[in-house]
């Protein structure tokens, strides 16, 4: 099996990334970005922790960890596409992403009755559901047809601390490296400012900072001029 097509496994770290089919745009308006974030929270947050992310006009990057099997548990699937219905989560009020700009989820499912149909979540399918749901929305919005994303979506397992740290920096500096903005710190659609701020967020802020020792060092290494040896040519072959 090709490395990019391996299923996402419980408890492992991944760099998940993709771009528009034929390099076409995925996001044309602010509403598009928010809609994708809302769908990400619905489909991905129940099965993965998010450490860093960026949404670019025609591609995106996520650094995630698929939750351990014991943390995901057996959930009842109520949606037609077999995704977890957020109504089943205790204490979780699913505000719009624009109200909190978060990427994560907590809380477990309600108790399952004996006759409830239960199934272990498949993280790989959760990403497929995310992309299919967004593509359906985008196609309707812009009266287009056909595939929106390249297939299969790409993923690389992260197995070293050094790669983890370099990838966090690469993701956050992606908008500047691509010339979208002069200073990556001013880019809105990434996790950088959520991590360095003190505002509530469910992005795994403390875990990420701990990989850089502390917040000051996290900021310092992001501001270094040295190039990160990760390129789009490697990721999008």
C-alpha positions, 0 to 999 in steps of 0.5 A, spaced: 500 500 500 502 506 498 504 510 504 500 516 502 494 511 502 495 508 509 489 508 514 489 513 520 491 509 526 489 510 533 494 513 538 499 516 532 501 522 530 500 525 522 501 530 518 494 531 514 494 535 507 491 536 501 489 541 495 484 543 490 483 538 484 488 541 479 490 546 484 484 550 484 481 554 490 478 551 496 476 557 499 474 564 496 470 567 501 471 568 509 464 564 509 468 558 506 473 558 511 468 558 517 464 553 513 470 548 513 472 549 520 465 548 522 465 541 518 472 540 521 470 540 528 464 536 527 467 530 523 474 530 526 475 533 533 471 527 536 477 522 533 483 527 533 487 532 537 489 538 533 496 541 534 497 546 528 493 547 522 493 552 516 488 553 511 491 556 504 487 558 498 488 552 495 491 547 500 491 546 507 495 542 512 493 539 519 498 536 524 494 531 528 494 525 533 488 520 532 486 519 539 487 513 543 482 507 542 480 508 549 479 515 549 474 515 543 470 509 545 464 506 542 459 511 539 452 511 537 452 513 530 446 517 528 448 521 522 446 518 515 454 518 513 455 515 520 459 520 523 458 522 530 452 526 532 454 532 536 447 531 540 450 525 543 455 528 547 454 531 554 456 538 556 458 540 549 454 546 546 456 546 539 457 553 537 459 556 531 467 556 529 466 563 528 464 564 536 470 560 539 475 559 533 477 552 536 479 546 533 478 540 538 473 537 542 471 534 549 466 530 552 464 523 552 458 520 549 451 519 553 450 512 555 448 507 550 442 503 550 442 495 549 438 496 543 443 502 540 447 500 534 454 502 535 460 502 531 468 504 532 469 510 529 474 510 523 478 516 523 480 515 515 473 515 514 471 521 518 476 525 514 473 523 507 466 525 510 469 532 512 472 533 505 465 530 501 461 534 506 465 541 504 465 539 497 458 538 496 457 545 500 462 548 495 459 545 489 452 548 490 455 555 492 459 556 486 454 551 481 460 547 479 460 539 479 466 534 480 471 532 485 474 538 489 480 535 492 485 531 490 484 523 492 486 520 496 488 525 501 495 525 503 498 523 510 505 522 513 506 519 520 510 523 524 515 519 528 520 524 531 520 530 535 524 534 531 519 533 525 514 535 529 517 541 531 519 543 524 512 541 521 509 546 526 513 552 524 512 550 517 505 550 517 505 556 521 509 560 516 506 557 510 502 563 508 508 567 508 513 562 504 507 562 499 507 570 498 500 570 501 502 575 506 508 579 508 508 576 516 505 569 518 503 572 524 498 576 521 495 571 517 488 569 520 487 562 518 492 558 522 493 556 529 499 560 531 495 566 534 491 561 538 497 558 541 501 564 543 494 567 546 491 566 552 484 566 550 480 559 550 482 554 545 481 547 544 487 547 540 492 543 544 496 549 546 500 547 552 502 540 549 505 544 543 508 549 547 511 543 551 515 541 545 518 548 544 520 548 552 516 554 553 512 560 550 518 564 549 522 559 545 516 557 541 515 564 539 523 565 538 524 559 533 518 561 529 521 568 528 528 565 526 530 566 518 532 559 517 528 555 512 525 549 514 527 543 510 519 542 508 517 543 501 510 543 497 514 539 492 515 534 497 508 534 500 505 534 493 508 530 488 
